[in-house]
Amino acid sequence: MSQESERTNLGAPRVCSIADALDVVGERWSLLVLRELDFGVGRFTDIQVNTGAPRETLALRLRKLEDLGVIDKRRYSEHPPRDEYFLTEAGHDISPVLRALRTWGERHVTPRVHAAG
């Protein structure tokens, strides 16, 4: 389909893979969780410290990402029960998007934020 034909919307919401993807990973904490897993950080406490996510919010995001097949968890301790999180194939496939966001942020956002502050 051409870009020209995609410009017009005939009165109904546009079917859009970007919108669908954002339903899965388009929330701040979800993206930061994926960043940490992409860096090889997979334990809950480490993810929480590195993202600053509230404990309950992080638990909800991890569960959602697991339910949607973006991440997987494996038990590494029974007493007390502790899990470690890993990217699935779908999770690995978002790595270039994370790198592009980081590059864009470094180029267009971070310099302004630190110059103003």
C-alpha positions in Angstrom: 0.0 0.0 0.0 1.4 3.4 -0.9 2.0 6.2 1.6 -0.4 8.4 -0.4 -3.3 5.9 0.0 -2.6 5.6 3.7 -3.1 9.4 4.3 -6.8 9.3 4.0 -9.0 7.8 6.7 -12.6 7.1 5.6 -14.3 7.7 9.0 -13.0 4.7 10.9 -9.9 4.3 13.1 -6.9 3.3 11.0 -5.7 -0.3 11.4 -2.1 0.3 12.4 0.7 -2.0 13.5 2.3 1.0 15.4 -0.8 1.4 17.5 -0.9 -2.3 18.1 2.8 -2.4 19.1 2.3 0.5 21.5 -0.5 -1.4 23.2 2.2 -4.0 24.1 5.3 -1.9 24.8 4.3 1.8 24.6 4.4 2.5 28.3 7.5 4.0 30.0 8.1 1.2 32.5 7.6 -1.5 29.9 10.2 0.1 27.7 12.6 0.5 30.6 12.1 -3.2 31.6 12.9 -4.2 28.1 16.0 -2.0 28.1 17.3 -3.7 31.3 16.6 -7.2 29.9 18.4 -6.2 26.7 21.4 -5.1 28.9 21.3 -8.6 30.6 19.8 -7.4 33.8 17.0 -9.9 34.7 16.4 -10.0 38.4 13.4 -8.1 39.8 15.4 -6.0 42.4 18.0 -5.0 39.9 15.4 -4.0 37.3 13.6 -2.0 39.9 16.8 -0.1 41.0 17.9 0.6 37.4 14.5 1.8 36.3 13.1 3.5 39.4 9.8 1.7 38.9 7.5 1.3 41.9 7.5 -2.3 43.0 3.8 -2.9 42.2 4.0 -1.2 38.8 7.1 -3.3 37.9 5.3 -6.5 38.9 2.3 -5.6 36.7 4.5 -4.7 33.7 6.6 -7.9 34.0 3.4 -10.0 34.2 1.9 -8.2 31.2 5.0 -8.6 29.1 5.2 -12.3 30.0 1.5 -12.8 29.2 2.0 -11.2 25.8 5.1 -13.4 25.0 7.7 -10.6 25.0 9.5 -11.9 28.1 9.9 -15.2 29.9 10.8 -16.0 33.5 12.7 -18.8 35.1 12.9 -19.7 38.7 16.4 -19.4 40.1 15.6 -19.9 43.8 12.9 -22.0 45.5 13.5 -20.7 49.1 12.5 -17.9 48.9 10.9 -18.2 45.4 12.8 -15.9 43.0 12.5 -15.6 39.3 14.8 -14.1 36.6 13.4 -12.6 33.5 14.6 -13.0 29.9 13.7 -11.7 26.5 11.8 -14.0 24.2 12.3 -13.9 20.4 9.7 -11.1 20.3 11.6 -9.3 23.0 14.9 -9.6 21.2 13.2 -8.2 18.1 12.5 -4.9 19.8 16.2 -4.3 20.5 16.8 -2.2 17.4 13.8 0.0 18.4 15.3 0.5 21.8 18.7 1.5 20.3 16.9 3.9 17.9 15.0 5.5 20.8 18.3 5.9 22.7 20.1 7.4 19.7 17.2 9.8 19.1 17.1 10.7 22.8 20.8 11.3 22.9 20.6 13.5 19.8 17.4 15.5 20.5 16.3 15.3 24.1 19.1 14.6 26.6 21.3 17.6 25.7 18.3 20.0 26.1 17.2 18.4 29.4 20.7 18.7 30.9 21.4 22.2 29.5 18.2 23.5 31.0 18.7 21.9 34.4 
